[in-house]
Amino acid sequence: MNKAELVVDKAFVIGSVDSRLYGSFIEHVGRAVYGGIYEPGHPEADEQGFRKDVMAMVRELGVPIVRYPGGNFVSGYEWEDGVGPVDGRKRRLDLAWAALETNEVGTNEFAEWARKVGAEVMMAVNLGTRGPADARNLIEYCNHPGGTYWSDLRRSHGYEAPHKFKTWCLGNEMDGPWQIGHKTADEYGRTALETAKLMKWVDPSIELVVCGSSMRDMPTFGSWEATVLDHTYDHVDYLSLHTYYGNRKDDTASFVAKSLEMDDYIHSVIAVCDFVKAKKRSKKQMMLSFDEWNVWYHSAAADRQLERWTIAPPQIEDIYTLEDAIVVGCMIITLLKHADRVRVACIAQLVNVIGPIMTANNGIAWRQTIFYPYLHASLYGRGVSLKPIIRSPKYDCKEFTDVPCLESAVVYDEASELLTIFAVNRDLAADLVVESDLRHFAGYRIVEHLVLENPDPKAKNTATQPLNVTPHAGGDSELRDGCLRARLPKLSWNVIRLTKI
């Protein structure tokens, strides 16, 4: 049996974990909104048409913030279409996803839904077909108390109090040729700068996210970030990162190592941010918003068969496996490793569209395999992220060398004296025994050892078998004389929770 070592010290602090690290995303795409969070006539629908069974699962996850309304969708979105009397709203062709948008759900309805699930809204503005003036109008509509045209229009729509959205995205993936209103780095940087100025003049309390590259593989990666930040550094608070991973070649050993690439991606973006900081002789440190991340590849073939210009087509509906959940767990661990710089992150998306929650129209809602690592991190990953010292056996695969079998992050909540160890065993064939030096946590005991595992890496949850892959609390671990010894099953996600006696 393979063995690994883990040393945990209270003094090895990476940074405080911002609760928004466990954010998510709802875009007007596929069945994320219509048939996802919103389905009037469903037995579980509330008086506004929002599904209560879905809301219960979102509350279970403790989602702190949800990005809205896109995504690619926002680059062609006219927000005025989604406010005011619903029966007077326009139907529009959504060019981003070749679908028909009814605009039944818009800014105010989404704000209501977010309040019901206890989440903040991370609002995005259209910098594709629109610009600074429209963004200024939108924030005045949303955040200004009253006494002006746009704020009074909101009040006339039945929302007397402002929404007070704090976090705003300045467009989406503007480096991508697929994006409506695609721009060069200089074009986008100038537009984002002027938009940021106007928006903060309306509401100085907001925080702004400027678009980084839409993925690391973009030919302009690095130079895009440097140019955009050269324009906007003094006026924005976060730079965005996006990434998705898949197992298209059915190479699981490489697939579960993809978070190593994510880790290097974050390091590279931090380097560019700090270069611009040095160039500008600034005292400000740019933080990161990893506002799109997930596994995405299962649905590609099905999406090519969809009919154009329909309402809420079943787009991007990946049904996730155990190995997908392992990758998601490793990605969460990677985010925790960079808690000092990554302050916001959004698993994309939340419901149906590459989501941890799935629904059947007029039917049940269920938890996908990826629901569980996300749930555990959101519930137990609050406090400060500690840097564990890891000694692990390694393996080579087609895409990577020296892949550690053990991937781990540690979070310590001093106020409640809780210590949580998140650990993945990447080994596809063998269990891994981990010995953890916890001498700096004298007097602690194990609360529980949660394990997500299955003999079949391709095992999944479906509408007919919604509980096929679920965590259990029967993990094999013991704590003696400051040494934690835990057995991690092959290809498993583990959460070991400890508290002071």
N, C-alpha and C positions, 0 to 999 in steps of 0.2 A: 504493500500500500504506500502511495506517495505521501510525503510529509512536507509541511510548510511551517514557517515561523512568522509570527506577527508580534511586534512590540508597539504598545500603546502608551503614550505619555501625555499627561495633561498639559505639559509645557509646549508640545509640538502643535501649536494652533495655526491652522491655515487661515481661517477667518470665520466670522459669524455667518450663519446660513440665513439668507433672506428668504422669508416665507414664499416670495414670488418665484423662487427656484422651482416650485411645484405647480406652476401655472399651466394652462392649456389654451385651446384655440377652437373657436367656432367660426367657420367661414360659410358664406352663402355658396355652397358647392354640394352637389349630390343630395344626400338625405341628412346632412348635418343639422340643418334647421328644420326643413319641412319633412316630417316623418321621423325626425330625430328628437330634438328638444320640443318641437311644436307639432301637434297632431290633433286638431279639433275633431271631436267625434269619437276619439279613442276612449275606451272605458276608464282610462287613468287620466284623462285630460281635465285640467282645472278650468275655472271660469274664463281664463284667457286663452285656453287651447294648449297650454304647456303640459307635457306628460309628467305626472307626479312620480311615476316609477323611475323615470330617468333623473328627475331632480333629486330623488332620494339617493341614487347611486353617486351623483355628483357631490352631494353633501357628505356621503360616506368617504369619498376621496379627499374631502377637505380642500378642494381646489381654491386657491387664494385669488387668482386673477385669470381672466379669459380674454384672449385677443380676439378682436372683432372689427369689421365684418370680412376681413381678408388681410393677406392672401392676394392671389392673382385677381380675385373678384373686385377688390377695392380700386384697382387702377382704371376701371371703367364705371365706377359706381357714382351716381348722383344722389347724395344722401337725402335731398329734399323729396325724392320719390318715396322714401320710407317713413315719412312723418305725416301727421294730420289724419283725417278720417280714412279708415281702411278702404271703404267702398269707393273712394275717389282716387286711389293710388294707381299709378301707371304700371302696366306690364311691360317689361323690357327684355330684349335679347341680351343675355349674358355672354359676351364674346369670349370671356376668359375660359368658360367651361362649356360653351355651345349648348346652353340650356335656356329655359324661359324663367325669368324671375318675376314673381307676382308682387313682391314688396309687401306682403301681408305682415311680415315681421321686419321692423326697422329699428332705429336707434332707441326710441322710447320703450318699445316692447322688450328689446334685449336688455335694457337697463333694469326693467322690472324683473325679468327672469334672473339676472345676475343677483339682484337683491334677495330673491327667493332662495337661491342656493348659497348665499353668503360669500359671493365672489366680487372682486373689483372688476371693472371693465378696462381693458387695454385697447383703446380706440385707435383705429388707423384712418389716415386721411388719404384722399386720392391725389397723388402727384403724377399720375399717368396722363389722363385727359384733362385734369384740372390743375389748380396751382394755389399760391399763397392766399389769394382773396377768398376762395371757397373754403379753405381750411380755417381762415379767420372767422368766417361766418358760422362754420360748424361748431367751433369751440365757444363762440358767443352764444349760440343756441343751447349748447349743452351745459356750460359752466357759469355763465353770467346770471346774477340773481334776477334782474328785470330792469325795465325802464328803457330798453332799446328794442329795435325792430325784431331782431332774431330771438332775444331772450323772451320778449313778450309773445312771440309766435309760439314758443314752447309752452308758455303759460296758457295760451289759448287752446293748446292741444291737450290740456288737462294735467300738466306737470308744473305746478307752481314752484316747487323747489328745484334748484339746479341739480344736475346729476353729479357734478364735481368729479368728473373723470380725471385721474391724476397722471396716468401714463399714456403717452400717445406715440404712435408709429408714423414717421414721415414717409409714407408710401410703402411699397413692397417690391423687393427684388428688381430694382430699376436697372440693374446691369444686364438683365436677361432679355434676349431678342424676342422671347415668347411673351414678354410683358407688354400690355397695352400702354403706349406712351414711353417705350424703352428710351433710355437716355445714355449719353456718355457720362463718364465720371464728372467731368467739369459741368456739363449741363445739369446733372442731378445735384451736384454739390451746391451750385449757385441757387437752384430752386429750393433745395432743402434749407439753406441758410436763410433766405428771405421768408420762407414759411415759418421757420423756427422763431425768427424775430417777431413776426406778427402775432403768432400764437402766444408767445410769452408776454407780449405787450397786453394782450387781452387778459391772460391769467398767468402771472409770474410764478404761481405755485406748482405748475405742471412739470413733468419730466418728459424728455423727448428721446426717441430712439431713431437714429439715422441708419439707413440701409448700408450694410456691408455687402460683400459678394453673396450671391444666392447659393453658391456652393464653392467648395475649395477647388474644384476642377475647372472653374471658369478661367479662360485664358487671361483675363484681366485681374485675377485674384492677387491681392497684395498691392498692386498699383492702384486699383479701385479704392481700397480702404485709405491709402495714403492721400490720394487726391480729394476724396470726399471729406476726410477729416481736416485736410488743409483748409477747406472752406468753412467747415462747421464746428470745429473743435470747441470753440469758446461758447457755443450756443446750444449744444446738445449734451445729453447725459449718458447715453448708451450707444454702442455700435452693435448692430445685429449680426448674428451668424445663423445659417440654416444648414442642416444636413439630414439625409436619409440613407439608410443602408438596406441592402437586400442580399438574399442568397440565391442569385439567379443561376449560378453554376453548380448548385447543390453541393457546395463545399463547406460543410458545417464548421470544420476546424478553423477555416479562415473567417467565416461569418461571425463567429463568437469572439473573434479577436478584433473586430472592426473598431471597437472603442479606443484602441491604440491610435488609430488614425484620427479619431475625434480629439484625443488628447493633444496630438501634435498640431492639429488645426487650431485649437484654442491657444496654444503656445505661440503659433505664428501670428495670429491676430493680435495678441497682447504685444508682441514685438513691434508690430506696425504702429499700434496705438502709442507705445512708449517712444518710438522714433519721432512721431509727430509732436508729442509732448516736449521732447528734447529740442526739436527744431524750433518750436514756438517759445521755448524757455518758460513753459507753463508750470504752475504748481498744481494744476488740476490733473487728477488721474481718471482716464476714461474707463468706464465700466462696460460690461458686455451684457447683451440680451440675446440669449440663444433661443429665439422665439419661434423656431420651427425645428423639431427633431423627432425622429421616430424610425421605425422599420416600415418600408413601403416598397413592395414589388409584386405581391401575390395577384393583385387585381389588374395588372397591365393588359393582359390579353382580353379580358372581359370588357374593359373600358373601350377597346377599339371597336367593339360590336354595338355600342350603344347608339340609339337613334338621337339625332340632333333636335334641339329646340323643344324638349319636353320639360315638364315641371318635376323637379327633384328626381332625376334619374339615379339609379343605384351606382354612382361613380365611386371609384377608389375605395371599395369595400373589402379591404384585406381581412381575411379570417386568420387569426394569429395562432402560431404553434408554441410549444414549449421553448424551442430554440430561439424564437423571436422574443419571448419573455426574458430569456437569459441575456440577449443583446440589449434589450431595454434596461435591464438591471445594471449591466455594465456601463451604459450611457449615463444613467443616473449617478453611479459611482464616480464617473468622470466629471460630471458637473460638480459634485461635492468636493472633488479634489481641487477645483478651481473656485471655491466659494468666495475667495477674496476678490475675484474680479467678475465672475459670472453672478450677477445679482437677480436676473430675471431669466426664466426659461419656460417654454411652452411646448408640451408634448402636442404634436399636431397629428390628428385633431382629437376631439373629445368623444363624439358620438357618430357612429356609422362610418364616417369617412376616416379611414385609418385610425379608428378610435378604440380606446379601451372598453367602451360601452357600445353594444350593438342592440338594435331593435328590429322587430318585425312590424310592418305596417298593420295596425289594428291587432297586434299580437304582443308577445312578451318582450322584455328587455333582459339582456344577460351580460355577464362580465367576461371579457376576453382574457386570454392568458396574460397579456401585458398589463391588465388592470392591477394585478397583485403587486409586482415590484413598485409600481407607481403609488399604490395605496400605502404600502409599508413605508416607503420613503417619506411620503407626505405626513403620515401619522407620527413616525418615530425619528425622522431626520431633522428635527428642530433643535437648535442650540448652536454650538460651534463645531466646525469641521476640524478634526484632528488628523495630522499626517501620520499614518501608520508606517512603521519600518517593516518591509516585507521581504522575506527570503522564501522563494518558491521554486519548485521544479518548473522547467520550461519545455516548450515544444516548438518545432518548426512546421510550417504548412506552406501551401502554394503561394500565399500572398504575404506572409510575415515570417520572421525568424525570432527566436527567443521570446515566445509568447508565454507570459507567466500563467500557470494553471490557476493560481489564486489571484482574484481581483477583489479589492476590499476598500471600503471607506468607513470611517468611524466618526460618530457624532456624539458629543457630550453636552448634556443640558445640566449646567451647574445648579440652576435654581431648584430643579426637581431631583437632582442627583441621579440622573438616568444616563446610562451609557449604552449606545447601540452600535453593534458591529454589523455592517452589510457585507456579505461575502458571496462571491460566485466561484464555483469550481468549473472551470472551462473544460476539464478533461472529459472526453467523450466515453472513456472506457473504464476509468478507475476512480474510486473514492479518494478523497484527500483528507488526511488528518492535519489539522492546524493547531499548533501550540502557541498560545498567545500570552505574552508576558504582561500581566496587569498589576504589577506590584504597586503602581501608583494609584490603584483603586482598591485600597485595603478595605475590608469589611463589606465587599459587594457580594451579591448572590445573583444567580441566573433567574430571570423572570420567565422567559420562554425562549425556545429556539424554533423559529418558523422555517419551514422548508417548502419550496416549490420544486417538484420533480415529477418525472414520469418515465417509465421505461422506453417510451417512444418519443424521440425528439420532435417528431412531426405531430404529436398529439395536440388537439385543439378543442375548444369549447364551441358548441353550435346551439341553435335554437332547440334541437331535439336532445342534445347532451350538454346542457349549460354548465354542468359541474364536473366535466370530465377531467379538467386540469385545475386543481385548487390547492392552496397551501395547507399544510398540516402542522401541528404544534409538537410533533414527535421527534424533533431533532435530537441527535446524539451529542450531548456536550456536558462537561462537568468542570467545576471550578474548585481547585485545591491550592492552598498556600500561594495565592497570587498568580497561579498558572491556569489558564482556560484551555482545555483540550476539547476540540470539537471535530467530529467527522462530517465532512461535507460530501453528500452523495455525488456521483458523477453527473455532470451537466445539471447543476442545481443552483438555485437562488436561495440564500440563507439570511435570516435576520436573527441575531442573538442579542437579546435585551437583558441588561443587568441593572440592578439598583442597589443602593446602600441598605444594609440591614438596619 
